[in-house]
Structures are given as structure tokens and as C-alpha cells.
Amino acid sequence: MPANVDHPCFPQPTSIDAKLWRFMSIPKFLSLATSKTLHFTRLDRLRDTFEGTLPNPNLTNNRERYAAQFQDHPNIDVDELILKLEQVRANTRSKSFVNCWHINAHESAAMWDLYGGGQTAVAIQTTYRKLISAAPSGIYSGMVRYIDFENEWLNEDNLFYPIMHKRRSFEHEREVRLVAINLGDNLGVMEGVSYYGEGAHVSIDPNTLIEKVYVSPESPNWEYDALTQTFKELGITAPIQQSSLYERALR
């Protein structure tokens, strides 16, 4: 069954056939192809330390806010409540795992530079339909929203909201995100999902997922030829082509 796309915290692309890209080094691609898994990174291990956190307006004067909200419930200790909520949010960050894609109708030079890793790199091109079809049913999928963490309030009604919001400084990523939650005690166990300390492996069929593979525009011809042969040996049926991003313009 496909990924879960019906959750209110996971906005969907305007077209299910929107193009998606994932830029990676060749060793990472070969790992995906041979293991037939997607790598998910634990949320609190991502480079952006704001991942999964609340913006400043949510944290400013929160004691006064909660005190007003629960003024008719004298048995609720507001300070204890705030502490528990902070613990829950921190625990959620350590139990959430994400796999990230770039949504764009066109190849992105910026994404090659940021995530391609130079000459020895490839880009997987797929569609949103193919991505959610390849992922297990327990995985959630949607588009990341970007907000001003200094001035904008974020809904706190669901723990998924912080996972699916990032600072506006990252808007260039145009991210589509797959999310897996490891609740522990067998509650978060899903078929095809294997968790380890700082990540998770999610089983996929590469031929269901991949529509096309682009070799880095800076890769030498021999590398393209070697990858083409490797694809055949691995049973990858998707076409492979050299990126034409930096081909000489016609005069």
C-alpha cells in the first residue's frame, strides 16, 4: 500500500505527477540500489538544529499563555505541564525519521552544488505518484511549509506540525518529505522499516521508485559508461543520462 497522504499536517502537491529529485553521491545511490532501501535520517541529527522545534512566538510568555488557558483547572500545575510538553517534543524529534526530496519541474543547479557532492554524483528523478507508491503504508508524505520563526505562530495541536515546518532560510529546498515515526514497544514497527540509532532503512523497489537517473554534469564520460554497465548488472531498468546542465549554448 502507498504512503499516507491524508493527514492534515502533510499538504500535498498540486499534481500527483509533479517531478521530484534527490541528489546524492554515487556510493549512496549504489547503496540504495543494492539494499533496495531508502535511508531516513533522525530528525534531531539533521544539520538544521531548528528541525522539529517551535518558533519563537510559541515559546515567548508560554507560561502566562498556558496559565490563562487552564485557569479553570486548578489541579493542573502549569510549570509541570510546560516541562512535560518540552520532554514530549524532544522525544518526538528523536523518534522521527525523514527522507527528503526536491520538487521542481526542472533540474536544479543549486541542488547539484548543495547535495550532489561534485563529479561523482547522480540525481534520481521520479514523480510524487511513484514516490508514494514505492513507500510503505505506515510512512507519511507531504510538502514542507516554510515560516518566519521569529514572528510566525505555529499550530501546536499536532506533533507533526513542527516536523513539517522549517525556517524561510530553507525555502530554496522546495522539500517533499517522507516521515517515519518509531514509537517503540512495537507500536512503531512497520513492515519494511528497520530503525537503528541515528536513522532508518525503508524497503522500496528501485524500479517502482526511479523514473530516470541523471549523472552529474561535471562527471567524465568514463564514469557515465561505468554507471550504465553497473545499472544493467543491478537490474535497474530506469534510463540513465548525462546531465546537459552545462553544455555549451548554441550560438
C-alpha positions as CSV (number, residue, x, y, z in Angstrom):
1,M,0.0,0.0,0.0
2,P,1.2,3.6,-0.7
3,A,2.4,6.2,1.8
4,N,-0.2,8.0,3.9
5,V,-1.1,11.3,2.2
6,D,-4.4,12.1,4.0
7,H,-3.0,13.6,7.2
8,P,-3.8,17.4,7.7
9,C,-0.2,18.1,8.7
10,F,1.0,16.9,5.3
11,P,0.0,19.3,2.5
12,Q,0.1,17.7,-1.0
13,P,1.5,18.9,-4.3
14,T,-1.0,20.4,-6.7
15,S,-0.2,17.5,-9.1
16,I,0.4,13.9,-8.1
17,D,2.7,13.6,-11.1
18,A,4.9,16.5,-10.1
19,K,8.6,15.8,-10.7
20,L,10.8,15.1,-7.7
21,W,14.6,14.9,-7.4
22,R,17.1,13.5,-5.0
23,F,20.7,14.4,-5.5
24,M,23.4,12.1,-4.0
25,S,26.8,10.7,-4.3
26,I,27.3,7.6,-6.4
27,P,28.2,5.4,-3.3
28,K,24.9,6.5,-1.7
29,F,23.0,5.7,-4.9
30,L,24.7,2.2,-5.1
31,S,23.7,1.6,-1.5
32,L,20.1,2.4,-2.4
33,A,20.1,0.2,-5.4
34,T,21.8,-2.8,-3.8
35,S,20.0,-2.7,-0.5
36,K,16.7,-1.7,-2.1
37,T,16.1,0.7,0.8
38,L,15.7,4.5,1.3
39,H,17.8,6.0,4.1
40,F,15.8,8.1,6.6
41,T,17.8,10.4,8.9
42,R,16.7,11.0,12.5
43,L,15.2,14.5,12.8
44,D,17.5,15.7,15.6
45,R,20.6,14.6,13.7
46,L,19.9,16.9,10.7
47,R,22.3,19.9,10.2
48,D,19.5,22.4,10.8
49,T,19.2,22.4,14.6
50,F,15.7,24.0,14.4
51,E,14.2,20.9,12.8
52,G,11.2,19.8,14.8
53,T,11.2,22.8,17.1
54,L,8.7,25.6,17.7
55,P,9.2,29.2,16.5
56,N,9.8,32.0,19.0
57,P,6.2,33.3,19.3
58,N,5.2,29.8,20.6
59,L,7.9,29.9,23.3
60,T,7.5,33.6,24.4
61,N,5.4,34.0,27.5
62,N,4.2,30.5,27.2
63,R,3.7,30.2,31.0
64,E,1.3,33.1,31.0
65,R,-0.5,31.6,28.0
66,Y,-0.9,28.2,29.5
67,A,-2.0,29.7,32.8
68,A,-4.7,31.6,31.1
69,Q,-5.8,28.6,29.1
70,F,-6.1,26.3,32.1
71,Q,-7.3,28.9,34.7
72,D,-10.4,26.9,35.3
73,H,-8.4,23.8,36.1
74,P,-6.6,24.5,39.4
75,N,-5.4,20.9,39.6
76,I,-3.1,21.5,36.6
77,D,0.4,22.5,37.5
78,V,1.4,24.8,34.6
79,D,5.1,24.6,35.2
80,E,4.9,20.8,35.2
81,L,2.8,20.9,32.1
82,I,5.3,23.0,30.3
83,L,8.2,20.7,31.3
84,K,6.2,17.6,30.1
85,L,5.4,19.2,26.8
86,E,9.1,20.1,26.3
87,Q,10.0,16.5,27.0
88,V,7.4,15.2,24.6
89,R,8.7,17.5,21.8
90,A,12.3,16.4,22.4
91,N,11.3,12.8,22.4
92,T,9.3,13.2,19.2
93,R,12.4,14.7,17.5
94,S,14.5,11.7,18.5
95,K,11.8,9.2,17.3
96,S,11.1,10.9,13.9
97,F,13.0,9.9,10.7
98,V,12.8,11.8,7.4
99,N,13.8,11.3,3.8
100,C,13.8,14.5,1.7
101,W,13.1,15.2,-2.0
102,H,13.2,18.4,-4.1
103,I,10.1,19.2,-6.1
104,N,10.8,21.0,-9.3
105,A,9.8,20.7,-12.9
106,H,13.4,21.3,-13.9
107,E,16.8,20.1,-12.9
108,S,18.4,22.4,-10.3
109,A,22.0,23.7,-10.5
110,A,21.8,24.7,-6.8
111,M,20.7,21.3,-5.7
112,W,23.6,19.7,-7.6
113,D,26.0,22.0,-5.8
114,L,24.4,21.5,-2.3
115,Y,23.8,17.8,-2.3
116,G,25.4,16.3,-5.4
117,G,28.9,16.1,-3.9
118,G,30.8,17.1,-7.1
119,Q,31.7,15.0,-10.1
120,T,30.9,11.6,-8.5
121,A,27.1,12.3,-8.1
122,V,23.8,11.4,-9.6
123,A,20.2,12.7,-9.3
124,I,17.2,10.4,-9.1
125,Q,14.3,11.9,-10.9
126,T,10.9,10.5,-10.0
127,T,7.3,11.7,-9.6
128,Y,5.2,12.2,-6.5
129,R,3.0,9.4,-7.6
130,K,5.9,7.0,-7.9
131,L,7.4,8.0,-4.5
132,I,4.3,7.5,-2.5
133,S,3.6,4.2,-4.4
134,A,7.1,2.9,-3.5
135,A,6.8,3.8,0.2
136,P,5.1,1.5,2.8
137,S,1.7,2.5,4.1
138,G,3.0,3.5,7.5
139,I,5.1,6.3,6.0
140,Y,3.7,9.8,5.9
141,S,4.3,12.1,2.9
142,G,3.8,15.7,2.1
143,M,5.3,19.1,1.4
144,V,7.3,21.1,3.9
145,R,5.9,24.6,4.7
146,Y,8.3,27.5,5.4
147,I,7.6,30.1,8.0
148,D,9.3,33.0,9.8
149,F,10.5,31.5,13.1
150,E,11.0,34.9,14.6
151,N,7.5,36.2,14.0
152,E,5.0,33.5,13.0
153,W,3.0,31.3,15.3
154,L,2.8,27.5,14.6
155,N,-0.2,25.4,15.4
156,E,0.6,23.1,18.4
157,D,-2.4,20.8,18.1
158,N,-0.4,18.0,16.5
159,L,3.2,16.9,16.9
160,F,3.6,16.6,13.2
161,Y,3.3,20.3,12.6
162,P,6.9,21.1,13.8
163,I,8.2,18.2,11.7
164,M,6.6,19.6,8.5
165,H,7.7,23.3,9.0
166,K,11.1,24.9,8.5
167,R,12.6,28.4,8.5
168,R,12.2,30.5,5.4
169,S,16.0,30.4,5.0
170,F,15.4,26.9,3.5
171,E,12.7,27.7,1.0
172,H,15.1,27.0,-1.8
173,E,15.0,23.4,-1.0
174,R,11.3,23.1,-2.0
175,E,11.1,20.0,0.0
176,V,8.8,17.0,-0.1
177,R,9.3,14.9,3.0
178,L,8.7,11.3,3.9
179,V,8.3,10.7,7.6
180,A,8.6,7.6,9.7
181,I,7.8,7.5,13.5
182,N,9.4,5.0,15.8
183,L,7.1,4.9,18.8
184,G,8.9,1.9,20.4
185,D,7.4,-1.1,22.3
186,N,6.4,-2.5,18.9
187,L,3.9,0.4,18.4
188,G,6.1,2.0,15.7
189,V,7.1,-1.3,14.0
190,M,6.2,-1.4,10.3
191,E,6.8,-4.0,7.7
192,G,9.8,-3.0,5.6
193,V,11.2,-0.4,8.1
194,S,14.3,-1.0,10.1
195,Y,15.4,1.5,12.7
196,Y,18.9,2.0,14.1
197,G,20.5,4.7,16.3
198,E,20.6,7.7,14.0
199,G,18.5,6.6,11.1
200,A,16.2,4.1,9.5
201,H,16.1,2.0,6.3
202,V,12.8,1.7,4.5
203,S,12.4,-1.1,1.9
204,I,11.5,0.1,-1.6
205,D,11.6,-1.3,-5.2
206,P,14.1,0.9,-7.1
207,N,12.3,0.2,-10.4
208,T,9.0,1.3,-8.9
209,L,10.6,4.5,-7.5
210,I,13.0,5.6,-10.2
211,E,11.9,7.2,-13.4
212,K,15.3,8.4,-14.6
213,V,18.8,8.9,-13.3
214,Y,21.0,11.8,-14.3
215,V,24.7,11.7,-13.9
216,S,26.4,14.8,-12.7
217,P,27.0,17.4,-15.4
218,E,30.6,17.5,-14.3
219,S,31.2,13.8,-14.4
220,P,33.7,12.4,-17.0
221,N,32.4,10.2,-19.8
222,W,34.0,7.1,-18.4
223,E,32.0,7.4,-15.2
224,Y,28.8,7.6,-17.2
225,D,29.8,4.5,-19.2
226,A,30.7,2.6,-15.9
227,L,27.4,3.5,-14.3
228,T,25.4,2.4,-17.3
229,Q,27.0,-1.0,-17.1
230,T,26.5,-1.2,-13.3
231,F,22.8,-0.4,-13.8
232,K,22.4,-3.4,-16.1
233,E,24.1,-5.6,-13.6
234,L,21.9,-4.4,-10.7
235,G,18.7,-4.8,-12.8
236,I,17.9,-1.1,-12.7
237,T,15.5,-0.5,-15.7
238,A,15.2,3.2,-15.5
239,P,17.1,5.2,-18.2
240,I,20.3,6.9,-17.3
241,Q,21.7,10.0,-19.0
242,Q,24.4,12.6,-18.5
243,S,23.0,15.9,-17.3
244,S,23.2,18.6,-20.0
245,L,23.1,21.4,-17.5
246,Y,26.5,22.9,-18.5
247,E,26.5,22.0,-22.2
248,R,27.8,24.8,-24.4
249,A,25.0,27.1,-25.6
250,L,24.1,27.3,-29.2
251,R,25.3,30.5,-30.9
